[in-house]
Amino acid sequence: MTMEETGNRHMDAEEIEAYSLGDLAEPEAAWFDEHLLICDLCRTNVEACDAYVAAISDAARHIRRIARLAKPGSGSGARTGVAGGS
């Protein structure tokens, strides 16, 4: 896809998300790469989406780590089945 084929349009939210996730086909991704060189608005929107995707990925890793540590026998200091007190 070339600028002539698409005009001077901006990326929409779905395209930005797909671009950030690496889910665009090569011709479309190449057009976006080129468009981002000249369009501050789309570049800003992609940067915001990239930050969001990174934050969600970090949160998912954190949740998986906590779940792994909470498994019995993981050596995490989780409860060992001893009830009560002192």
ZAVEX-987791 format. One record per residue: residue in one letter; x, y negated, z of N, C-alpha, C in turn. Coordinates in Angstrom, 3 decimals, always signed. Last residue first. Example, Ala and Ser with C-alpha at 12.3 -4.5 7.8 and 13.67 -1.06 7.14 Angstrom:
2
<pt 's'; <+12.850; +2.250; +7.080>; <+13.670; +1.060; +7.140>; <+12.900; -0.030; +7.870>>
<pt 'a'; <+13.190; +5.690; +7.800>; <+12.300; +4.500; +7.800>; <+13.200; +3.300; +7.800>>
// end
This chain:
86
<pt 's'; <+0.380; +20.029; +67.903>; <+1.646; +19.894; +68.544>; <+2.029; +21.019; +69.408>>
<pt 'g'; <-1.931; +21.146; +65.618>; <-1.101; +20.201; +66.215>; <+0.197; +20.554; +66.838>>
<pt 'g'; <-3.379; +22.562; +62.797>; <-3.329; +21.877; +64.082>; <-1.982; +21.372; +64.479>>
<pt 'a'; <-2.131; +25.312; +60.912>; <-3.183; +24.412; +61.350>; <-2.803; +23.727; +62.647>>
<pt 'v'; <-0.238; +25.974; +58.182>; <-0.195; +25.922; +59.645>; <-1.197; +24.889; +60.098>>
<pt 'g'; <-0.090; +25.842; +55.466>; <-1.148; +26.645; +56.029>; <-1.144; +26.686; +57.558>>
<pt 't'; <+1.691; +24.066; +54.603>; <+2.077; +25.461; +54.506>; <+1.049; +26.375; +55.136>>
<pt 'r'; <+1.412; +21.109; +52.707>; <+0.937; +21.943; +53.811>; <+1.302; +23.398; +53.570>>
<pt 'a'; <+4.473; +20.081; +51.132>; <+3.021; +20.206; +51.176>; <+2.637; +21.132; +52.314>>
<pt 'g'; <+7.072; +19.837; +50.695>; <+6.629; +19.448; +52.021>; <+5.126; +19.482; +52.128>>
<pt 's'; <+7.752; +20.813; +48.300>; <+7.535; +19.369; +48.381>; <+7.158; +18.904; +49.766>>
<pt 'g'; <+8.052; +23.355; +47.411>; <+9.104; +22.789; +48.249>; <+8.957; +21.305; +48.458>>
<pt 's'; <+6.094; +24.637; +46.132>; <+6.928; +23.761; +45.309>; <+8.071; +23.155; +46.111>>
<pt 'g'; <+4.260; +26.155; +47.428>; <+5.556; +26.756; +47.155>; <+6.473; +25.894; +46.320>>
<pt 'p'; <+1.416; +24.763; +45.832>; <+1.985; +25.538; +46.933>; <+3.306; +26.180; +46.504>>
<pt 'k'; <+1.717; +21.624; +44.194>; <+1.472; +23.061; +44.097>; <+2.104; +23.774; +45.286>>
<pt 'a'; <+2.532; +19.029; +44.312>; <+1.472; +19.430; +45.235>; <+1.172; +20.923; +45.176>>
<pt 'l'; <+4.319; +18.694; +42.246>; <+4.833; +18.684; +43.615>; <+3.803; +19.183; +44.623>>
<pt 'r'; <+2.525; +18.688; +40.083>; <+3.555; +19.722; +40.171>; <+4.096; +19.824; +41.596>>
<pt 'a'; <+1.081; +16.371; +40.608>; <+0.391; +17.666; +40.577>; <+1.387; +18.814; +40.722>>
<pt 'i'; <+3.129; +14.466; +40.347>; <+2.443; +14.626; +41.632>; <+1.745; +15.989; +41.687>>
<pt 'r'; <+3.699; +14.827; +37.618>; <+4.742; +15.046; +38.622>; <+4.111; +15.276; +40.003>>
<pt 'r'; <+1.285; +14.079; +36.411>; <+1.779; +15.451; +36.251>; <+2.833; +15.782; +37.301>>
<pt 'i'; <+1.249; +11.372; +37.214>; <+0.186; +12.273; +37.660>; <+0.638; +13.727; +37.535>>
<pt 'h'; <+3.496; +10.450; +35.802>; <+3.443; +10.349; +37.264>; <+2.400; +11.322; +37.835>>
<pt 'r'; <+2.686; +10.834; +33.168>; <+3.873; +11.542; +33.680>; <+3.865; +11.563; +35.210>>
<pt 'a'; <+0.521; +9.031; +33.118>; <+0.287; +10.457; +32.900>; <+1.459; +11.287; +33.405>>
<pt 'a'; <+1.881; +6.608; +33.473>; <+0.902; +7.045; +34.466>; <+0.636; +8.541; +34.332>>
<pt 'd'; <+3.408; +6.543; +31.107>; <+4.076; +6.577; +32.415>; <+3.126; +7.083; +33.499>>
<pt 's'; <+1.317; +6.354; +29.249>; <+2.232; +7.502; +29.218>; <+2.959; +7.650; +30.545>>
<pt 'i'; <+0.259; +3.871; +29.966>; <-0.583; +5.060; +30.072>; <+0.291; +6.318; +30.075>>
<pt 'a'; <+2.461; +2.242; +29.339>; <+1.946; +2.286; +30.711>; <+1.089; +3.532; +30.925>>
<pt 'a'; <+2.703; +2.659; +26.560>; <+3.803; +3.033; +27.456>; <+3.319; +3.156; +28.896>>
<pt 'v'; <+0.267; +1.568; +25.695>; <+0.555; +2.985; +25.447>; <+1.673; +3.468; +26.375>>
<pt 'y'; <+0.723; -1.110; +26.477>; <-0.387; -0.352; +27.044>; <-0.138; +1.152; +26.888>>
<pt 'a'; <+2.876; -1.777; +24.840>; <+3.030; -1.850; +26.295>; <+1.941; -1.044; +26.992>>
<pt 'd'; <+1.669; -1.485; +22.325>; <+2.819; -0.647; +22.682>; <+3.021; -0.628; +24.196>>
<pt 'c'; <-0.205; -3.560; +22.508>; <-0.673; -2.176; +22.424>; <+0.455; -1.213; +22.796>>
<pt 'a'; <+1.540; -5.740; +22.517>; <+0.629; -5.529; +23.650>; <+0.128; -4.087; +23.659>>
<pt 'e'; <+2.761; -5.391; +20.011>; <+3.582; -5.360; +21.233>; <+2.712; -5.114; +22.465>>
<pt 'v'; <+0.531; -5.750; +18.361>; <+1.201; -4.446; +18.385>; <+2.056; -4.330; +19.642>>
<pt 'n'; <-0.002; -8.478; +18.870>; <-1.006; -7.463; +19.188>; <-0.400; -6.066; +19.254>>
<pt 't'; <+2.353; -9.636; +17.899>; <+1.989; -9.805; +19.304>; <+0.985; -8.744; +19.730>>
<pt 'r'; <+2.092; -8.907; +15.200>; <+3.257; -8.445; +15.968>; <+2.970; -8.542; +17.471>>
<pt 'c'; <-0.205; -10.314; +14.469>; <-0.234; -8.846; +14.476>; <+0.932; -8.283; +15.292>>
<pt 'l'; <+0.831; -12.972; +14.820>; <-0.384; -12.510; +15.492>; <-0.406; -10.988; +15.587>>
<pt 'd'; <+3.094; -13.182; +13.132>; <+3.252; -13.272; +14.593>; <+2.037; -12.722; +15.338>>
<pt 'c'; <+4.044; -11.687; +10.332>; <+2.806; -12.063; +11.018>; <+2.987; -12.015; +12.536>>
<pt 'i'; <+6.318; -10.752; +9.092>; <+5.884; -12.114; +8.775>; <+4.684; -12.593; +9.589>>
<pt 'l'; <+6.800; -8.199; +9.951>; <+7.946; -9.094; +9.795>; <+7.525; -10.545; +9.615>>
<pt 'l'; <+4.401; -6.897; +9.761>; <+4.827; -7.348; +11.088>; <+6.051; -8.261; +11.028>>
<pt 'h'; <+4.358; -6.141; +7.066>; <+3.457; -7.198; +7.532>; <+3.922; -7.764; +8.878>>
<pt 'e'; <+6.183; -3.996; +7.089>; <+6.472; -5.208; +6.322>; <+5.634; -6.387; +6.820>>
<pt 'd'; <+4.786; -2.192; +8.710>; <+6.163; -2.589; +9.046>; <+6.513; -3.903; +8.363>>
<pt 'f'; <+2.434; -1.938; +7.203>; <+2.393; -2.587; +8.506>; <+3.777; -3.033; +8.952>>
<pt 'w'; <+3.450; -0.545; +4.989>; <+2.842; -1.867; +4.799>; <+2.818; -2.613; +6.125>>
<pt 'a'; <+4.291; +1.788; +6.264>; <+5.287; +0.943; +5.604>; <+4.727; -0.462; +5.378>>
<pt 'a'; <+1.829; +2.817; +7.070>; <+2.824; +2.442; +8.083>; <+3.875; +1.514; +7.481>>
<pt 'e'; <+0.708; +3.394; +4.552>; <+0.085; +2.387; +5.407>; <+1.071; +1.904; +6.474>>
<pt 'p'; <+2.463; +5.421; +3.609>; <+2.255; +4.171; +2.848>; <+1.672; +3.047; +3.701>>
<pt 'e'; <+2.389; +7.405; +5.848>; <+3.579; +6.641; +5.466>; <+3.285; +5.373; +4.647>>
<pt 'a'; <-0.403; +7.184; +8.101>; <+0.272; +7.793; +6.951>; <+1.382; +6.847; +6.483>>
<pt 'l'; <-0.194; +6.722; +11.632>; <-0.525; +6.225; +10.297>; <+0.237; +7.004; +9.231>>
<pt 'd'; <+0.409; +7.290; +14.292>; <-0.582; +8.122; +13.607>; <-0.973; +7.621; +12.216>>
<pt 'g'; <+1.895; +6.045; +16.245>; <+2.598; +6.741; +15.164>; <+1.684; +7.628; +14.342>>
<pt 'l'; <+0.703; +4.485; +18.089>; <+0.780; +5.909; +18.411>; <+1.527; +6.714; +17.343>>
<pt 's'; <+0.757; +2.045; +16.793>; <+1.493; +2.192; +18.052>; <+1.685; +3.655; +18.432>>
<pt 'y'; <-0.997; +2.630; +14.656>; <+0.400; +2.265; +14.400>; <+1.245; +2.489; +15.657>>
<pt 'a'; <-3.395; +3.038; +16.016>; <-2.815; +4.135; +15.242>; <-1.339; +3.874; +14.959>>
<pt 'e'; <-3.726; +0.427; +17.071>; <-3.604; +1.584; +17.954>; <-2.943; +2.755; +17.224>>
<pt 'i'; <-3.952; -1.030; +14.690>; <-2.870; -1.335; +15.634>; <-2.648; -0.154; +16.570>>
<pt 'e'; <-6.274; +0.064; +13.623>; <-5.008; +0.211; +12.901>; <-3.811; -0.039; +13.820>>
<pt 'e'; <-8.127; -0.775; +15.542>; <-7.919; +0.658; +15.304>; <-6.598; +0.911; +14.582>>
<pt 'a'; <-7.966; -3.603; +15.294>; <-7.604; -2.936; +16.551>; <-7.329; -1.442; +16.359>>
<pt 'd'; <-6.479; -4.493; +12.077>; <-7.564; -4.465; +13.059>; <-7.139; -3.615; +14.259>>
<pt 'm'; <-4.082; -6.738; +10.756>; <-4.370; -5.386; +11.225>; <-5.543; -5.451; +12.194>>
<pt 'h'; <-5.099; -9.185; +8.324>; <-4.459; -8.787; +9.573>; <-4.858; -7.354; +9.910>>
<pt 'r'; <-4.443; -9.811; +4.801>; <-5.298; -9.480; +5.939>; <-4.459; -9.129; +7.164>>
<pt 'n'; <-3.749; -10.736; +2.275>; <-3.063; -11.237; +3.469>; <-3.886; -10.968; +4.710>>
<pt 'g'; <-4.068; -7.760; +0.280>; <-4.223; -9.181; +0.525>; <-3.451; -9.592; +1.757>>
<pt 't'; <-3.653; -5.177; -0.432>; <-4.403; -5.427; +0.795>; <-4.683; -6.896; +1.045>>
<pt 'e'; <-2.229; -5.246; -2.804>; <-3.368; -4.345; -2.686>; <-4.238; -4.680; -1.482>>
<pt 'e'; <-0.188; -7.035; -2.235>; <-1.139; -7.361; -3.295>; <-2.398; -6.507; -3.190>>
<pt 'm'; <+1.249; -5.668; -0.297>; <+0.521; -6.874; +0.108>; <-0.509; -7.260; -0.952>>
<pt 't'; <+0.626; -2.155; -0.899>; <+1.416; -3.375; -0.982>; <+0.579; -4.552; -0.520>>
<pt 'm'; <+0.851; +1.172; +0.000>; <+0.000; +0.000; +0.000>; <+0.898; -1.238; +0.000>>
// end
